Amino acid sequence: MSYTKYHRTTIDCTKVRPFLKELIDRCGGPTEAAEYALIGTGTVYRIMHGVHCNCTQGTAQKILLALDHRRQEDRSNKRVHDRLLKARQEQKRIEDLQERLAGY
């Protein structure tokens, strides 16, 4: 019996990381995001920290699908997780500081 090498399509983690970060912010933490997306917690940490920065196409699809569902839930509930609100406020504060420093 001969075994052929399993072929899988991998994607660079840098393409998936922004979507995973948003999912983590919307869910409240990496563990909650992993459970919501039905992927391993170690996979979430690996992608976020750039260790062996490739993930399978199936994992990327799970992350994008989970983010889409979470966005729909937040819209229907008219509620966003506090962590996402804090991240958006911090981003706005940084952008305001950059504008003031640049003299716009």
N, C-alpha and C positions, 0 to 999 in steps of 0.2 A: 504494500500500500504506500503510495507516494503522497506526501503532503505538499501542497503548494503554499507559497507564502501568502498570507492574508493581505489583500490590498485594501487600504483605506485611504480616504482623502483627508489630508490634514490641512488645517488653516492656521495661519500665524495668529498668536494670541493678541497681538497689538490691535488687530481688527475687531476682536470680540470684547476686549477689556472695557471700552466706554459703555457698552450696553450692559455688561455684567455689573459695572459700578453703579449704574442707575438702578438696576434690579436690586442690588444690595441696599441702596439708599431707600428704595420704595418698600422693601420687605423689613428693614430694621436691622439687618446684620447678615454676615456671610453664611451662618448656619441656616437661618430662615430662608435665605435666597436659594441655597442648595436644596433644601427640602421642597421649596416651591417649584423649582425647575427640574426636580427629579434627577439631580446629578450629585456626585459625591462632594463632601465638604472639602476634601483634599484637592479636588479638581478646581474648586473655586479659589482656594488659596494659591494654587499653582499658577492659575491664569493671572490673578491679581498681582503676584509677586514676580512674574516673568520667569519662573523656573521651568526649564524644558519647554520653551514657549511655543508649543504646537498643541492644538486640540483637534479632535476629530470633527468632521462635518456634522455628525449627529449631535455632538455636545453643543456646537454652536447653534444648531437649529433649536435645541431645547431651550437654550438661553434666550434666543430671540422670541420664541413662542411664549415663554413664561413672561418676558417683559411686556409683550403685547397684551397678554391676558391681564397682567397686573395693572397696566395703564387703563384698560377698559374697566376693571373693577374700581379703580380710584375715581374714574370719571362718573361711573354709575352711583357710587357712594358719595360723591362730591367731597372726597376726603383724600388727603395725601399724608403719608407718614411724616412725623415730626423731623426725622433725620433728613429726609429729602428737603423739607422746608429750610432747615438750618444750613444745608449744603448750598441751596440756592441763595440764601441771604448772604452767606460768606462769599460766594462768587460775585455777587452784586457789590459787596463792600470792597473786594479786591479791585474790581473794574473801576469803581469810583475813585479809589486811591491812585490807580494808574493814570486816570484821566487828569486828576489834579496835579500829579507829578510831571506829566507831559505838558501841562499848560494849555489844555484845550479849552 
